[in-house]
Amino acid sequence: MKRKILITGGAGYIGSHAVKEAVRFGFEPVTYDNLSMGHSWAVQAGPFVKGDLADRPGLVKTFQKFKPTAVMHFASHTYVGESVTDPQKYYRDNLTNAMNLFSVMLEKKVNFFILSSTCATYGNPVQVPMPETHPQNPVNPYGDSKLMLEKILTWYDRAYGLKSTFLRYFNAAGSDESGKIGEVHDPETHLIPLVLDAAMGRRKNITVFGQDYPTPDGTCVRDYIHVTDLAAAHFLALKRMMETEKSDFFNLGTGKGFSVKEVIAEAEKVTGKKIPVQMGTRREGDPPELVAQADKANRVLGWKPEHSSLKNILETSWKWHQAYFGKSKKA
Ligand code: UDP
């Protein structure tokens, strides 16, 4: 019998890729999503329950019906800027809804949990590349809410034996090779989809946020990791956690950074289009460089980010972007 995994936020960008990977790793995914950000068409495998994490009775019913052996938790607000202007939304949903989920897990004795965490739990880098032991001093409520979850889960392990793995993502990007699922945010704030919008003529140009950073070309450097590689890491981590019955935490990145200008130049090559660029000012809260020290996940989990060349990230994103957004002209 296949082991069932409850995937919250399985209709969202990263969650839907995890749902797809679950099958490849021999698990049966059950998606739980309120569709506030996700899309039912994105759930490509297993049952889909439209439900909210604030609805405890709904969660209990779902656990009773499907009897999952583990939970992967993607349902979350993830806009750094919004978290600064509306922290309540981030603490209420990212924190208290997750607490609800933990309480049902404890009640139903489901003892394995994978947390979508983030490099935003580190805050401003004091060391690059950033190892998992980097100090955690988040500079926005988004990163802070995720760090609080990491802390809560550490105590829950000690007290209740609830095992968890924290996966700290760097910049998730790219789309599944099938072209059937991919990145759709509303509003979109991420560099790569906005660059592709500019390549398609859905927006006039891409604004580069700052060119006076202490980086080789003056623009911010990020570590872009393909969403298929991210998704795969969740199952390697889950398998290991189930075998060892130990909690752990990993960076998920490639260890290599690309500047905003390098991303735009590669996007011009991949799309064959000239991308109009406008130079803008810095965006508040952007550190100059975020790059993972990425060897732990490789060493411990045997994880290799094999889809994550910048070229492949842009090619898969471009394929998806054209298929999904090709019909409408304006962004
Ligand atoms: N960026 C940019 N113009 C945009 C959006 C993003 O120059 O319209 C930059 C941003 O300042 C950051 C990088 O692109 O350095 C990646 O930003 P994104 O929002 O994709 O991810 P983040 O690093 O904030 O998680």
Residues whose N, C-alpha, C, O or C-beta is under 5 A from the ligand:
A	BS01	UDP	T189 H190 L191 I192 L194 T207 V208 F209 C220 R222 V260 R283 D286
